[in-house]
Amino acid sequence: MKKIFVRSPYTIAINEVGQIGSKVELFIWNANIAEPTTPTYTMSKKIVSETQTENVYNISNKCVEFINEKNPIYTSIVATESFKNWCFAKVKRYKETSSNVFVLIDEESFICFDGYTSFLAGANQDETTDNIPLFNTDIKIYKQEGTTEYVNVWLDESPYWYFEDATETLFQIESVGSLYKIPYSINGTYKILKLGVNLREKFRFKVESICEPKYTPIVCSFINRFGGWSFLTFFKAHQKSIEVKSSTFNLMPESWNYNTFVGSNKQFNFNGTKKITCNTGWVDENYSELIQDLLVSQVILLDDIPVVCKSTSNEEKTQLKDKNINYTINFEYNFNLLNDVI
């Protein structure tokens, strides 16, 4: 089954001989409910002309509505990820042979993640392999000692899979066809393995735990380019500030002999936001990929508090030019200081 990343367009094209129009039935559901028997969305078009008969439909903007992750649920053991982090989709293609007469062409099923593809990779990029890591396997992960972050991996191939931690202890993954959380809590290299004729390595990721003696580390969790959770720890100094806004109006005095203790204008509609500037500390050169994912992420939390990233640009640093690499990122807490939620 194809895996698609629905922050980028994914198009369904219909261009059949003799068609005067076309129709797409789109079925979307999460893993906690049964597959719907009626279409979630139905889209149809007429052909433009006898020489321009191709119809194209974008299904990504429909599928993304069913992915609604809000926060990671930490775990110290291998576990399945929340069904809100991904969804199923099935597409039925029809050609219209005469007015309102549709003939089924084929159907195809997808697994949808809240990730995106690059322009240089071209249109309609997907993953057709059974098992894919929803993280960048080339980046070394730095974490605070004692915390329980994880990586997401989709496993869709039998037989059983096993997770091996740095102590070479095996943890069995009993079912497939789901998104898993693989925790990292011990220094070293982690492996996800398949038990067959030989126990072979499939995915590998490196983690280094750091004890920060001076500053209070801040854990940033966000959805990365693959649609999985990523965790970036800001180990060094951070600076908080607030910004307050209000509306100012001129007042009419009570009388011509006005009270000098009362000003001639008054401020209304006070509210404000809190901002924070964070530093990663010294990191590897390929951390620029992780920073890019952070800057364009739609879901970001700092120590499980929702924020928006206010940094809109970032210099890609290299060890050759910058020697020691530190990234400074600006955030704004995603709520007002005065609770105005209705």
N, C-alpha and C positions, 0 to 999 in steps of 0.2 A: 504494500500500500504506500502511495506517495506521501511524503511529509512536505507540507508547504508552510511558508512564513508570511503571515497575512498582513503585516505592516507594509509589505510591497504588493503591488497588483498581481493577481493571478487570473489569467483570462481563459475563458472557454470559447473556442471558435467553432462556428458551424458554417459549412460551405458545401452543401450537397447538391448534386445534379437535380434540377427541376424544382428546387425549393422557391417559394414565393415569400417565405418568412421562416422564423424559427422560434423555438421556445426552450427554456432551461428551467427544470425543476430542481431546486436546491433544498436538500434535507440537512439540517444541522442539529446536533445534540451533544450533550456532555455525557461523560462516562457514568454518571449516577442515575441516568434515566434511560428508558428504552428508545430505540430508534423510532422516529416518528413515521406514521403510515401516510400522512399527508404532507405535501411540501411546506417547508418553512417559508420559502419565497418562490414565486414564479415570475420569470422575466421573459418577455417576448418582443420580437422586432420583425418588421417587414424588411425585405431587401431594398437597397437604395435604387437599384436599376437592374436591368437584365444583364449588364456587364459587371456590376458590382454587387455580387450576391453574398459576400461573406458577412456574417453577423458575429460580433465579439461581445462577451459579457465578462465583467469583472466580479468575481465571487469573494474576494478578500474583504471588501468593506462590509459584507454581510456576515462572514464567519467571525470577524474580530469582535462582533457584538456579544458572542457567546464565551469570550475569554475575559475574565474579570478578576484577575489576581490582585490582591490588595496588600498582603504581607506574607512573608515566609513563616512557616511553622517549623521551628528548629527541632532537630532530632539527633540523638546520639547513636541510633541504630539505623540500618537500611530500612526505608519505608517508601510507600507510594506517595507521589506528590498529589496535591489537591486537584480535583477535577476541574477547578476554575482556571488552571494554568494552560489548558489545551482543550480541543474539542474535535469531534468527528464531523465530517461533511460527506455527502453523497450527491453527485450531479447526474441528472438524467437529461440527455440531449434529444431534442425532437426537431424534425424538419416539417414545415408547413407545406403541404402539397396542393391544397386548395383552401378556400376561405374557412378558417377555424377547424381544419382537418389536420391533425398532427400525427406523425409517424415516429415512433421511438427509434433512435439511432443506436445508442449505447448508454451505459452508465459507468461511472467511475467513483471510487471512494478515496477520501483523503484524511490525513491526520493534520490538524492545524495548530501551529505554534505562533505565539505573539512576537515573532522575530521579523527581520527584514533581510533583503538581499542587496548586493551592490549593483550599481549601474554597469560596471565593467563586466559583470558576469552575464549580462543579457537578460532578456525577458523570460518569465515563467520558470525561474530556477526552483528546483525541488530536490529532495533527497529520496532516493529509491532504495537505499540500503535498509536492512531490517533494524539495525541498531545504531543510534547516533548519539554522541555526547552533545548536550546543549551548553557547551562551554569551550573556551579556547584552550586546547591541550598544550599549547606552547608556552603558556604564562605560568610562572612560578607564583604560588599563592602565599601571601604573608598574612598570618592571623595572630590574634592575641591569645596568649596561653589561657586555657580553661574555657574557651568558647566553642560552640558546636555548629559552625557553618557547614555547608554541603555543596555538592554539585548535582545537576540534573542530568540524567541519562535515560533515553528512550530505549527499551529493550523489547524486541518484537520477534525474536527468533528462539526456537526451542533447540535442545532441551534446556534443563535448568542452568541458570547463571549463578556465579559465585562472586562475592566481593572479598578481596584480600587486603587487609590493612598492613601497616608497616611491620607489625609483629608476625606477619604471615598467618594470621588467624582467618579462617574462611567463614563467611556468613552466606547462607543460602538464600537466593531470591527464588521464591517458589512458583511464581507465575510470570507470564510475559504479556505483551500487548498493553503496556502501561508506562507512565513516566515515573521514574524512581528518584529518590533522594539518597545520595551516597555521602554520608558524613565524613568529615576529616577532623580528627581530634588528637592525632598523634603525629609527631614529626616524621617525615620520611616520604617515600613514594607509595602511591596507592594504585591498585590494579583492579580492573573488572575483568573477570575471566569466564570462559565457557568450559564446562566439563564435557569433554568428548573422549576421543581416543587418547589425546594428550590434553593436559590442562594448559591452555594457551592464553597468553595475554591478549587483551582486546583494546582496552583504553588505559592510559596512564596519566596521572597528574601528580604534581609535586607540591608539598605544603611545608612551610617553615613557620613554627611558632616562635613568637618574639615576646620577651618580657620587657615591657616599657617601664622603667623605674621612675621617670620624672613626670610625664604627662598622662592624662587620662585618654586612652584610645577611644575612638568613635567608630562604630561599625556601620558602614553604608551598604545597604542591600538594595538591589535594583534588577530590573529585567534587562538582560543583555540582548545582543543582536540575534541570538538563536531562539529567544523566547523562554530561556531558563533563568533562574535566579543566580546572580553573581554577588559576591561579597568583597568589599574593598575596605580595609581598615586604615583609618587616618591615625597614625601613631603620634604625630608631633603636635606642636602648639596649635590651638584653635582660638579664634577671637569672635565673641558674640557682640551684636549691636541691635538696637531697635530703631525703627523709623516710624514716626507718628504723623498722621495726616488729619486735617480738620477743615471745616468751612467757616469763614469769617464774615460776619454781617454787621453793618452799622446799626446802632440802637437809637431810638428816639428817647430823649431825656424825659424824666417824669414831669419836669417843669423847667421854665427858663432859668430858675435858680437851682441848677443841677447839683447833685451830690458828687463831690470831688473824689469820693472813695469808689465810685462806680465809673468804669471806663466808658468810652464812647462806642465801643464795638464789643462783640461777644463771639466766641467760637462754639460751633456746634459740630455734631457728627464726628466725634473723636473716634479714631481707631488707629491701629498700627500693626506692624509686622516685625518679627524678629529675624535677624540674619546671622549667619555664621560662616566664617572662613576657616577651612581645614587644610592641613598639610599631611601628605602621605608619609613623609620620611624618605630615606634612601631606598629606591626601588630599581628593578631591572629595566633595561632599555625597552623591552617589548610591552611594558606597562601602558604604553601609549594606546594600544588596542583596547585595553580595559577602560582607560579614560575616555576614549571615543564612544564606547558603548554607554558610559555613564552620562555623557553630555547629551545624547540623543534619546535617553530612556524616558518613557512616559510614566514609569512607576519608580519612585525613589524614596527610601526611608533612611533616616539617621538615628541609630539606636531605636528603631521601630517607631519613629515619629515621622509623619509625612513631610517631605520638603520638595521644592522645585530647584533645579540647578540654574543659577543665575550667571554662571560662566558661559559665555557664548563663543569663546574661541580658546584654542589651546595649542601651544607650540609643541611639535613633536620632538622630544629631546633625545639626544644620542650621547653615548658615553664618550665618543671621540671628541665632540664639541663641548658637552656640558660636564663631563667627568662624573660627578655625583648627581643623580637625578632625583629631584623632588617635585611633586605636583601640588599646586595650590588651587583649590576649588572653592567657589563661593556658592552658598545655598541660601534659600529663604524658606522659613517654615511655612507650610502650606495651610495657614489659618491665621485669623486675626487675633490680636491680643485681647480685645473685648469680644466675648462670644456673641456673634450675631446670627447664628444658625437658626433658621425658622423650621 
